[in-house]
């Protein structure tokens, strides 16, 4: 069955960095765009970044541009999110998802907390 498993979250100080990973199985990874979203309590889920199946097309949410980098390794069935210069407002649960505007499968999420 389709599985998406995020890892790499944790507690980091403002200005710090984290690298999230999402390992997938159960489908042909190289055929699908992948996305990262985040959500905080009481707020709607927010698109963080999206990458096309080949990695050739990438987009970011406005507040992430210049600080976050999405990438993928189709040989390892893994999508990554490098997050630099983290801010307290980046605190959220981060999810990876399969697909573009309306993802059909989601991981369980990984908590990122930015605090001093």
Helices and strands as residue ranges (DSSP letters): E 3-7, E 10-12, E 18-25, G 29-31, E 34-39, E 46-51, E 58-60, G 62-64, E 68-73, E 78-83, G 88-90, E 92-98, E 105-106, E 110-114
